[in-house]
Amino acid sequence: MSTEPILQARGLNKRYGRVVALDNADFDLMPNEILAVIGDNGAGKSTLIKALTGAVIPDFGEIRLNGQPIAFKSPIDARNRGIETVYQNLAVSPALSIADNLFLGREKRRDDWIGKIFRTLDRGYMQREARQKLSELGLLTIQNINQPVETLSGGQRQGVAVARAAAFGSRVVILDEPTAALGVKESRKVLELMLRLKARGLPIVLISHNMPHVFEVADRIHIHRLGKRIAVIDPKKHSMSDAVAIMTGAMAPPAAEAA
Ligand SMILES: Nc1ncnc2c1ncn2[C@@H]1O[C@H](COP(=O)(O)OP(=O)(O)OP(=O)(O)O)[C@@H](O)[C@H]1O
């Protein structure tokens, strides 16, 4: 594993009136790792992720992507730089097909004069590409690429959302509670998909309250408390109850791993 973080933050601060959502928060995502971010309700996890993805502009602090200081002005700005976020609720557009969902916001127009004048979409290309992306990710239990997403199971939908995030030259994929609404089997598929993406060299940030899932896939666990990172622990060296105790303040972060 390279020692340079791909995405890094130092001293992020964000206040909402009197509420300090981020209080000198640090963050490091290494290439080719699954980094879990855990914390109690209101600890500031969402605000941290939003700051890293242009959805919230921090009051101050520094963000670096591949070592370069960066100031995202919007989520589109972050997306254009290869940072893709899958939110639990906004994952997909139910009425659109799988292929259309994969290309949402990145539709491919036909190259010929018809495409130029009438802005006609190149559906053949989009369907071929969608099939290829889904099969690369082992998601081809989905039979028909033109099937509306609302007819898929929860796990398949989440699969499409994750495939979309991973498909287009992304450098970082952030998953916000990707298994929260899923059953056991479907969760398993999404966890397997995460491991497959990691094996393909894509670093992943997993925000989750589900400790068994976190401990199953994470290489490191960032623990957030009261607006800041208080520790980064190795799940092989700590139990789930340690993680929860550190997260809630019942246990001091281990000295070697305190942030
Ligand atoms: N837009 C906002 N306006 C006012 N306060 C906010 C806003 N967003 C977040 N906060 C406050 O900032 C603090 C951190 O919230 P945040 O949503 O980042 O926590 P979280 O760790 O993601 O919590 P959860 O696990 O419950 O989603 C909370 O006290 C929250 O009420």
Ligand as a Chemical Component Dictionary entry (heavy atoms), coordinates in Angstrom:
data_LIG
# 
_chem_comp.id                   LIG 
_chem_comp.type                 NON-POLYMER 
_chem_comp.pdbx_formal_charge   0 
_chem_comp.three_letter_code    LIG 
# 
loop_
_chem_comp_atom.comp_id 
_chem_comp_atom.atom_id 
_chem_comp_atom.alt_atom_id 
_chem_comp_atom.type_symbol 
_chem_comp_atom.charge 
_chem_comp_atom.model_Cartn_x 
_chem_comp_atom.model_Cartn_y 
_chem_comp_atom.model_Cartn_z 
_chem_comp_atom.pdbx_ordinal 
LIG N1  N1  N 0 -27.626 21.885 7.855  1  
LIG C1  C1  C 0 -27.492 21.867 9.186  2  
LIG N2  N2  N 0 -27.984 22.852 9.936  3  
LIG C2  C2  C 0 -27.828 22.874 11.286 4  
LIG N3  N3  N 0 -27.181 21.903 11.985 5  
LIG C3  C3  C 0 -26.670 20.888 11.275 6  
LIG C4  C4  C 0 -26.789 20.804 9.852  7  
LIG N4  N4  N 0 -26.156 19.668 9.435  8  
LIG C5  C5  C 0 -25.678 19.078 10.535 9  
LIG N5  N5  N 0 -25.985 19.795 11.644 10 
LIG C6  C6  C 0 -25.606 19.458 13.024 11 
LIG O1  O1  O 0 -24.242 19.113 13.031 12 
LIG C7  C7  C 0 -24.000 18.011 13.904 13 
LIG C8  C8  C 0 -23.358 16.880 13.114 14 
LIG O2  O2  O 0 -24.313 16.338 12.219 15 
LIG P1  P1  P 0 -24.015 15.186 11.168 16 
LIG O3  O3  O 0 -25.259 14.984 10.367 17 
LIG O4  O4  O 0 -22.772 15.503 10.427 18 
LIG O5  O5  O 0 -23.760 13.930 12.124 19 
LIG P2  P2  P 0 -23.693 12.373 11.785 20 
LIG O6  O6  O 0 -22.525 11.838 12.527 21 
LIG O7  O7  O 0 -23.717 12.166 10.318 22 
LIG O8  O8  O 0 -25.040 11.844 12.442 23 
LIG P3  P3  P 0 -25.995 10.595 12.023 24 
LIG O9  O9  O 0 -25.235 9.342  12.276 25 
LIG O10 O10 O 0 -27.129 10.769 12.976 26 
LIG O11 O11 O 0 -26.393 10.807 10.600 27 
LIG C9  C9  C 0 -25.341 17.640 14.494 28 
LIG O12 O12 O 0 -25.448 18.263 15.767 29 
LIG C10 C10 C 0 -26.343 18.226 13.525 30 
LIG O13 O13 O 0 -27.542 18.577 14.164 31 
# 
loop_
_chem_comp_bond.comp_id 
_chem_comp_bond.atom_id_1 
_chem_comp_bond.atom_id_2 
_chem_comp_bond.value_order 
_chem_comp_bond.pdbx_ordinal 
LIG N1  C1  SING 1  
LIG C1  N2  SING 2  
LIG C1  C4  DOUB 3  
LIG N2  C2  DOUB 4  
LIG C2  N3  SING 5  
LIG N3  C3  DOUB 6  
LIG C3  C4  SING 7  
LIG C3  N5  SING 8  
LIG C4  N4  SING 9  
LIG N4  C5  DOUB 10 
LIG C5  N5  SING 11 
LIG N5  C6  SING 12 
LIG C6  O1  SING 13 
LIG C6  C10 SING 14 
LIG O1  C7  SING 15 
LIG C7  C8  SING 16 
LIG C7  C9  SING 17 
LIG C8  O2  SING 18 
LIG O2  P1  SING 19 
LIG P1  O3  DOUB 20 
LIG P1  O4  SING 21 
LIG P1  O5  SING 22 
LIG O5  P2  SING 23 
LIG P2  O6  DOUB 24 
LIG P2  O7  SING 25 
LIG P2  O8  SING 26 
LIG O8  P3  SING 27 
LIG P3  O9  DOUB 28 
LIG P3  O10 SING 29 
LIG P3  O11 SING 30 
LIG C9  O12 SING 31 
LIG C9  C10 SING 32 
LIG C10 O13 SING 33 
# 
